[in-house]
């Protein structure tokens, strides 16, 4: 769609990105059915293309779409005589349709609806991949095709995944509601995990469509911004936003002009996105002020410390120690070993790495062998370093990364 | 007198064949009626498709939810509960309270409401009185 030639189409595209999730969230509550609401919203956008070309773009596109989607839902409900609870839903929609002005919901209830939608899309009874897809589809502005390309699966496969998830929501009666206090921390953690997965999928870019992958990062950050607005008193929500912003700020510096991977300590700081870094730092400060350290906040603090001029390795090693206590995973232990290797010398790092090398969970994890090689090289064991580099190279699935490892291997000769 | 649980199994089939099965609803109704008249029917119902299932396990006090039916062939069906719940969250919460969730699995499957069965049967051409 070209904005200059077709202002109506451009306005529809903008409304799709900015208003769709809000309209959908509220309509789902009114009709009590994800699929029906989504179909009606889709219809409304198709109507908008025609109507806005004919009559011009309305003053409040969001309100126009809300009303159009509600009327389309009424039409659909009238046709689907078989639906359970159809009469009550119809009556409620018609009542809303008759109110002129107050039909547009106030801020608070819009926020509540979006929060309900996030928790439903990220419900732990749904398959994790379906949660990711559904969240992007319902709350983001991406089409099923774009989501499929972002996750490197065929579009029909992604379509089926989304349809199946929506059917399970309807048939198993997964609630459209913010979980109550006892369940909230666990469920919120599940939501953050989905958002971070979306971000990482876009950020890691091990292969596939770079452009769509950048959009995944953008969508994840938009979701993060939405979550801090909806739940400003939760430290981890701010922590995750900070983490994503700080990573994203360095995106342009991660690969050099020849497409080679650039390690953090060798990155050109002048191409870091300053505004994004500042926003990330501010989000981290908000998280710290809430005085409830969590895994995302600690990861953000580590990233922030790594981005400072003159990296404070003892501080980073200490933060990794705290993170390892909260989430004692092999990957965190690996990163702690690397940080300790810089803070207290390569021998101290190798000591922490030994149990990981012996354990076997990370046997096929390239970064373990790359880190092992680095520590051995710095400790003066060049023959050992070469073996570890070769192992890392054999496990690398990313051409840019492999080239960097090969360069380092040559350095040991 | 003793009580018996009859478990109903069938392979998934193509839509046309499935429609023929849906249309058989009057036969099921007749059957239920005769069982009722004989004083034998304690309860019955139809489940939604197997991919609407959620499996609940509790290990080390941590609740583990899995999308889909239980898949461990070493675990054997040992009993059932039929619960009336507000939504899936409530059903899952109750499932985690069952002691068997700590050493086995609880598969939570939604029941299909009678109206849905009737709609499907009618769509498949069954002649059912209003």
Interface residues (C-beta under 8 A of the other chain):
Chain A: X82 X84 X123 X124 X125 X126 X127 X128 X130 X164 X167 X168 X171 X172 X173 X174 X175 X179 X183
Chain B: X48 X49 X51 X52 X53 X54 X65 X67 X68 X86 X87 X88 X89 X92 X108 X110 X112 X113 X115 X116 X119 X122 X123
